[in-house]
Amino acid sequence: MKRTIMGIEDEMPNALVSHKDRVFRMIFRDKKEFLELYNAMNGTAYTNPEDLVVTTLENAIYMGLKNDISFLIYDQLALYEHQSTDNPNMPLRDLFYVSDIYSKLTARMNLYGSKLVKIPEPKFVVFYNGMDDLPERSELRLSDAYETKSGTVDLELKVLVLNINPGYNDGLMEKCKTLKDYMIFVSRIREYSHQMSLNEAVEKSIRTCIDEDILAEFLRKNRAEVLKVSIYEYNEALHIRQEREAAKEDGWQEGLQEGRKEGIQQGIQQGIQQGI
Protein backbone atom coordinates (compact mmCIF):
# COMPACT_ATOMS: atom_id res chain seq x y z
CA MET A 1 0.00 0.00 0.00
CA LYS A 2 1.24 3.49 -0.85
CA ARG A 3 0.68 6.77 0.95
CA THR A 4 1.69 10.24 -0.17
CA ILE A 5 3.06 12.57 2.49
CA MET A 6 4.51 15.96 1.49
CA GLY A 7 4.67 14.77 -2.09
CA ILE A 8 6.62 11.55 -1.44
CA GLU A 9 5.17 8.11 -1.95
CA ASP A 10 5.76 5.81 0.98
CA GLU A 11 6.93 2.50 -0.38
CA MET A 12 9.67 0.23 0.87
CA PRO A 13 12.47 -0.40 -1.64
CA ASN A 14 12.96 -3.81 -3.24
CA ALA A 15 15.09 -6.48 -1.63
CA LEU A 16 18.86 -6.36 -2.00
CA VAL A 17 20.06 -7.35 -5.44
CA SER A 18 23.52 -5.78 -5.61
CA HIS A 19 26.71 -6.65 -3.75
CA LYS A 20 27.46 -2.91 -3.73
CA ASP A 21 24.88 -2.45 -1.01
CA ARG A 22 25.89 -2.59 2.67
CA VAL A 23 24.89 -4.83 5.57
CA PHE A 24 24.16 -1.72 7.64
CA ARG A 25 21.83 -0.47 4.96
CA MET A 26 20.17 -3.87 4.57
CA ILE A 27 19.38 -3.92 8.29
CA PHE A 28 18.19 -0.37 8.84
CA ARG A 29 16.23 0.10 5.64
CA ASP A 30 13.56 -1.80 7.55
CA LYS A 31 11.26 0.72 9.25
CA LYS A 32 11.08 -1.21 12.51
CA GLU A 33 14.86 -1.40 12.89
CA PHE A 34 15.34 2.21 11.88
CA LEU A 35 12.76 3.40 14.41
CA GLU A 36 14.69 1.55 17.15
CA LEU A 37 17.88 3.36 16.09
CA TYR A 38 16.09 6.71 15.81
CA ASN A 39 14.62 6.39 19.32
CA ALA A 40 18.05 5.49 20.72
CA MET A 41 19.62 8.50 19.02
CA ASN A 42 16.96 11.02 20.05
CA GLY A 43 15.67 9.76 23.39
CA THR A 44 12.19 9.28 21.92
CA ALA A 45 9.76 6.40 22.33
CA TYR A 46 7.89 6.20 19.02
CA THR A 47 6.25 2.82 18.48
CA ASN A 48 4.62 2.91 15.05
CA PRO A 49 7.07 2.20 12.18
CA GLU A 50 4.38 3.22 9.70
CA ASP A 51 4.86 6.82 10.85
CA LEU A 52 8.09 6.75 8.84
CA VAL A 53 8.28 7.86 5.22
CA VAL A 54 11.11 6.23 3.31
CA THR A 55 13.31 8.69 1.41
CA THR A 56 16.43 6.59 0.90
CA LEU A 57 18.48 7.64 -2.13
CA GLU A 58 19.46 4.65 -4.22
CA ASN A 59 21.69 5.86 -7.08
CA ALA A 60 25.46 5.45 -7.11
CA ILE A 61 27.74 8.39 -6.38
CA TYR A 62 30.94 7.08 -4.71
CA MET A 63 32.23 3.52 -4.69
CA GLY A 64 28.80 2.34 -5.76
CA LEU A 65 27.07 4.18 -2.91
CA LYS A 66 24.90 7.15 -2.26
CA ASN A 67 23.56 7.88 1.21
CA ASP A 68 22.64 4.84 3.26
CA ILE A 69 19.47 5.64 5.13
CA SER A 70 17.20 8.65 5.36
CA PHE A 71 13.73 8.73 6.86
CA LEU A 72 11.17 11.44 7.37
CA ILE A 73 9.66 11.09 10.83
CA TYR A 74 7.16 13.68 11.98
CA ASP A 75 8.99 17.01 11.46
CA GLN A 76 12.58 15.74 11.25
CA LEU A 77 14.59 14.40 8.34
CA ALA A 78 17.20 11.91 9.57
CA LEU A 79 20.02 11.02 7.20
CA TYR A 80 22.09 8.18 8.64
CA GLU A 81 25.17 6.96 6.79
CA HIS A 82 27.53 4.08 7.45
CA GLN A 83 31.24 4.42 6.68
CA SER A 84 34.06 1.93 7.03
CA THR A 85 36.65 4.53 5.91
CA ASP A 86 37.24 8.05 7.20
CA ASN A 87 35.63 10.44 4.70
CA PRO A 88 35.95 14.21 5.32
CA ASN A 89 33.72 14.93 2.30
CA MET A 90 30.52 13.77 3.99
CA PRO A 91 29.16 17.31 4.60
CA LEU A 92 29.36 18.08 0.88
CA ARG A 93 27.80 14.74 -0.03
CA ASP A 94 25.03 15.28 2.51
CA LEU A 95 24.41 18.71 1.02
CA PHE A 96 23.70 17.03 -2.32
CA TYR A 97 21.50 14.40 -0.68
CA VAL A 98 19.36 16.78 1.36
CA SER A 99 18.98 19.17 -1.57
CA ASP A 100 17.62 16.30 -3.65
CA ILE A 101 15.20 15.28 -0.89
CA TYR A 102 13.97 18.82 -0.25
CA SER A 103 13.48 19.28 -3.98
CA LYS A 104 11.16 16.25 -4.01
CA LEU A 105 9.37 17.23 -0.80
CA THR A 106 8.52 20.69 -2.14
CA ALA A 107 7.90 19.77 -5.79
CA ARG A 108 4.20 20.69 -5.57
CA MET A 109 4.59 23.68 -3.30
CA ASN A 110 4.72 27.35 -4.31
CA LEU A 111 8.25 28.47 -3.54
CA TYR A 112 7.65 31.84 -5.20
CA GLY A 113 4.63 32.82 -3.11
CA SER A 114 4.41 35.03 -0.02
CA LYS A 115 3.68 32.10 2.33
CA LEU A 116 6.66 30.44 4.03
CA VAL A 117 7.11 26.82 2.93
CA LYS A 118 7.89 24.63 5.94
CA ILE A 119 10.46 21.84 5.65
CA PRO A 120 11.60 19.17 8.15
CA GLU A 121 14.77 19.82 10.13
CA PRO A 122 17.67 17.64 8.91
CA LYS A 123 19.98 15.63 11.14
CA PHE A 124 23.15 14.14 9.62
CA VAL A 125 24.90 11.21 11.29
CA VAL A 126 27.71 8.93 10.17
CA PHE A 127 28.14 5.58 11.93
CA TYR A 128 31.81 4.71 11.53
CA ASN A 129 33.27 1.24 12.07
CA GLY A 130 36.50 1.36 10.08
CA MET A 131 39.98 0.39 11.21
CA ASP A 132 41.39 3.92 11.59
CA ASP A 133 41.55 5.35 15.09
CA LEU A 134 38.69 7.87 15.27
CA PRO A 135 37.36 9.43 18.49
CA GLU A 136 34.08 8.32 19.98
CA ARG A 137 32.29 11.43 18.70
CA SER A 138 33.49 14.01 16.21
CA GLU A 139 32.00 16.59 13.88
CA LEU A 140 32.56 17.35 10.22
CA ARG A 141 31.65 20.79 8.83
CA LEU A 142 30.99 21.89 5.29
CA SER A 143 32.90 25.10 5.97
CA ASP A 144 36.09 23.07 6.44
CA ALA A 145 36.05 22.52 2.68
CA TYR A 146 35.94 26.23 1.81
CA GLU A 147 39.19 27.33 0.17
CA THR A 148 38.82 30.77 1.73
CA LYS A 149 36.50 32.11 4.43
CA SER A 150 35.38 35.72 4.46
CA GLY A 151 34.38 35.80 8.10
CA THR A 152 30.84 34.70 8.95
CA VAL A 153 29.95 31.43 7.20
CA ASP A 154 26.67 31.83 5.30
CA LEU A 155 26.25 28.14 4.44
CA GLU A 156 27.07 25.48 7.01
CA LEU A 157 26.23 21.79 7.34
CA LYS A 158 27.36 19.71 10.30
CA VAL A 159 27.69 15.93 10.36
CA LEU A 160 27.95 14.00 13.62
CA VAL A 161 30.40 11.07 13.34
CA LEU A 162 29.88 8.24 15.84
CA ASN A 163 32.50 5.53 16.23
CA ILE A 164 30.61 2.24 16.64
CA ASN A 165 33.60 -0.04 17.04
CA PRO A 166 33.84 -2.13 20.26
CA GLY A 167 34.38 0.04 23.31
CA TYR A 168 32.84 3.19 21.82
CA ASN A 169 29.40 4.74 22.42
CA ASP A 170 28.36 1.94 24.78
CA GLY A 171 25.35 3.94 25.97
CA LEU A 172 23.93 4.09 22.45
CA MET A 173 24.61 0.40 21.93
CA GLU A 174 22.67 -0.50 25.05
CA LYS A 175 19.69 1.51 23.81
CA CYS A 176 19.73 -0.09 20.35
CA LYS A 177 20.31 -3.86 20.37
CA THR A 178 20.29 -4.03 16.57
CA LEU A 179 23.18 -1.57 16.30
CA LYS A 180 25.10 -3.45 18.99
CA ASP A 181 24.49 -6.75 17.20
CA TYR A 182 25.76 -5.24 13.95
CA MET A 183 28.94 -4.09 15.74
CA ILE A 184 29.48 -7.59 17.16
CA PHE A 185 28.94 -9.21 13.75
CA VAL A 186 31.51 -6.96 12.03
CA SER A 187 34.00 -7.42 14.89
CA ARG A 188 33.78 -11.19 14.59
CA ILE A 189 34.51 -11.10 10.88
CA ARG A 190 37.67 -9.10 11.60
CA GLU A 191 38.68 -11.40 14.43
CA TYR A 192 38.11 -14.64 12.50
CA SER A 193 39.77 -13.29 9.32
CA HIS A 194 43.12 -13.39 11.14
CA GLN A 195 42.72 -17.14 11.61
CA MET A 196 41.12 -18.30 8.35
CA SER A 197 40.11 -17.16 4.87
CA LEU A 198 37.70 -14.24 4.63
CA ASN A 199 34.97 -16.45 3.18
CA GLU A 200 35.31 -18.87 6.12
CA ALA A 201 35.43 -15.95 8.58
CA VAL A 202 32.15 -14.53 7.32
CA GLU A 203 30.51 -17.96 7.31
CA LYS A 204 31.61 -18.60 10.88
CA SER A 205 30.48 -15.13 11.99
CA ILE A 206 27.03 -15.71 10.52
CA ARG A 207 26.77 -19.14 12.13
CA THR A 208 27.90 -18.10 15.62
CA CYS A 209 25.77 -14.94 15.61
CA ILE A 210 22.65 -16.93 14.71
CA ASP A 211 23.44 -19.43 17.50
CA GLU A 212 23.78 -16.56 20.00
CA ASP A 213 20.72 -14.59 18.83
CA ILE A 214 22.81 -11.78 17.35
CA LEU A 215 20.99 -10.44 14.27
CA ALA A 216 19.62 -13.97 14.13
CA GLU A 217 16.39 -13.35 12.22
CA PHE A 218 18.07 -11.02 9.74
CA LEU A 219 20.97 -13.39 9.10
CA ARG A 220 18.65 -16.38 8.58
CA LYS A 221 16.59 -14.51 6.00
CA ASN A 222 19.55 -12.96 4.16
CA ARG A 223 22.38 -15.45 4.68
CA ALA A 224 23.55 -15.63 1.04
CA GLU A 225 23.33 -11.88 0.47
CA VAL A 226 25.10 -11.07 3.75
CA LEU A 227 27.91 -13.45 2.86
CA LYS A 228 28.46 -11.77 -0.51
CA VAL A 229 28.08 -8.21 0.79
CA SER A 230 30.33 -8.73 3.83
CA ILE A 231 33.18 -10.09 1.72
CA TYR A 232 32.84 -7.17 -0.67
CA GLU A 233 32.69 -4.62 2.17
CA TYR A 234 35.72 -6.01 3.98
CA ASN A 235 37.83 -6.23 0.82
CA GLU A 236 36.82 -2.73 -0.26
CA ALA A 237 37.63 -1.16 3.11
CA LEU A 238 40.97 -2.99 3.24
CA HIS A 239 41.80 -1.92 -0.33
CA ILE A 240 41.03 1.74 0.39
CA ARG A 241 43.13 1.66 3.55
CA GLN A 242 46.06 0.07 1.71
CA GLU A 243 45.79 2.65 -1.07
CA ARG A 244 45.86 5.48 1.45
CA GLU A 245 48.85 4.01 3.26
CA ALA A 246 50.65 3.56 -0.06
CA ALA A 247 49.87 7.16 -1.00
CA LYS A 248 51.24 8.38 2.33
CA GLU A 249 54.40 6.34 1.83
CA ASP A 250 54.83 7.68 -1.70
CA GLY A 251 54.30 11.21 -0.44
CA TRP A 252 56.86 10.71 2.31
CA GLN A 253 59.43 9.32 -0.11
CA GLU A 254 58.78 12.13 -2.59
CA GLY A 255 59.12 14.71 0.17
CA LEU A 256 62.36 13.09 1.32
CA GLN A 257 63.80 13.22 -2.20
CA GLU A 258 62.75 16.84 -2.64
CA GLY A 259 64.30 17.68 0.72
CA ARG A 260 67.57 16.07 -0.30
CA LYS A 261 67.63 17.97 -3.59
CA GLU A 262 66.86 21.23 -1.85
CA GLY A 263 69.59 20.57 0.72
CA ILE A 264 72.15 19.83 -2.02
CA GLN A 265 71.22 23.02 -3.89
CA GLN A 266 71.51 25.07 -0.73
CA GLY A 267 74.91 23.50 -0.02
CA ILE A 268 76.14 24.35 -3.52
CA GLN A 269 74.95 27.95 -3.22
CA GLN A 270 76.61 28.34 0.16
CA GLY A 271 79.81 26.85 -1.22
CA ILE A 272 79.81 29.28 -4.15
CA GLN A 273 79.22 32.22 -1.83
CA GLN A 274 82.13 31.11 0.35
CA GLY A 275 84.41 30.67 -2.65
CA ILE A 276 84.59 26.88 -2.41
C-alpha positions, -999 to 999 in steps of 0.1 A, spaced: 0 0 0 12 35 -9 7 68 9 17 102 -2 31 126 25 45 160 15 47 148 -21 66 116 -14 52 81 -20 58 58 10 69 25 -4 97 2 9 125 -4 -16 130 -38 -32 151 -65 -16 189 -64 -20 201 -74 -54 235 -58 -56 267 -66 -37 275 -29 -37 249 -25 -10 259 -26 27 249 -48 56 242 -17 76 218 -5 50 202 -39 46 194 -39 83 182 -4 88 162 1 56 136 -18 76 113 7 92 111 -12 125 149 -14 129 153 22 119 128 34 144 147 16 171 179 34 161 161 67 158 146 64 193 180 55 207 196 85 190 170 110 201 157 98 234 122 93 219 98 64 223 79 62 190 63 28 185 46 29 150 71 22 122 44 32 97 49 68 108 81 68 88 83 79 52 111 62 33 133 87 14 164 66 9 185 76 -21 195 47 -42 217 59 -71 255 54 -71 277 84 -64 309 71 -47 322 35 -47 288 23 -58 271 42 -29 249 71 -23 236 79 12 226 48 33 195 56 51 172 86 54 137 87 69 112 114 74 97 111 108 72 137 120 90 170 115 126 157 113 146 144 83 172 119 96 200 110 72 221 82 86 252 70 68 275 41 75 312 44 67 341 19 70 367 45 59 372 80 72 356 104 47 360 142 53 337 149 23 305 138 40 292 173 46 294 181 9 278 147 0 250 153 25 244 187 10 237 170 -23 215 144 -7 194 168 14 190 192 -16 176 163 -36 152 153 -9 140 188 -3 135 193 -40 112 163 -40 94 172 -8 85 207 -21 79 198 -58 42 207 -56 46 237 -33 47 273 -43 83 285 -35 77 318 -52 46 328 -31 44 350 0 37 321 23 67 304 40 71 268 29 79 246 59 105 218 56 116 192 82 148 198 101 177 176 89 200 156 111 231 141 96 249 112 113 277 89 102 281 56 119 318 47 115 333 12 121 365 14 101 400 4 112 414 39 116 416 54 151 387 79 153 374 94 185 341 83 200 323 114 187 335 140 162 320 166 139 326 174 102 317 208 88 310 219 53 329 251 60 361 231 64 361 225 27 359 262 18 392 273 2 388 308 17 365 321 44 354 357 45 344 358 81 308 347 89 299 314 72 267 318 53 262 281 44 271 255 70 262 218 73 274 197 103 277 159 104 280 140 136 304 111 133 299 82 158 325 55 162 306 22 166 336 0 170 338 -21 203 344 0 233 328 32 218 294 47 224 284 19 248 254 39 260 239 41 225 246 4 219 227 -5 250 197 15 238 197 -1 204 203 -39 204 203 -40 166 232 -16 163 251 -34 190 245 -67 172 258 -52 140 289 -41 157 295 -76 172 289 -92 138 315 -70 120 340 -74 149 338 -112 146 345 -111 109 377 -91 116 387 -114 144 381 -146 125 398 -133 93 431 -134 111 427 -171 116 411 -183 84 401 -172 49 377 -142 46 350 -165 32 353 -189 61 354 -160 86 321 -145 73 305 -180 73 316 -186 109 305 -151 120 270 -157 105 268 -191 121 279 -181 156 258 -149 156 227 -169 147 234 -194 175 238 -166 200 207 -146 188 228 -118 174 210 -104 143 196 -140 141 164 -134 122 181 -110 97 210 -134 91 187 -164 86 166 -145 60 195 -130 42 224 -154 47 236 -156 10 233 -119 5 251 -111 37 279 -135 29 285 -118 -5 281 -82 8 303 -87 38 332 -101 17 328 -72 -7 327 -46 22 357 -60 40 378 -62 8 368 -27 -3 376 -12 31 410 -30 32 418 -19 -3 410 17 4 431 17 35 461 1 17 458 27 -11 459 55 14 489 40 33 507 36 -1 499 72 -10 512 84 23 544 63 18 548 77 -17 543 112 -4 569 107 23 594 93 -1 588 121 -26 591 147 2 624 131 13 638 132 -22 628 168 -26 643 177 7 676 161 -3 676 180 -36 669 212 -18 696 206 7 722 198 -20 712 230 -39 715 251 -7 749 235 0 761 244 -35 750 279 -32 766 283 2 798 269 -12 798 293 -42 792 322 -18 821 311 4 844 307 -26 846 269 -24 
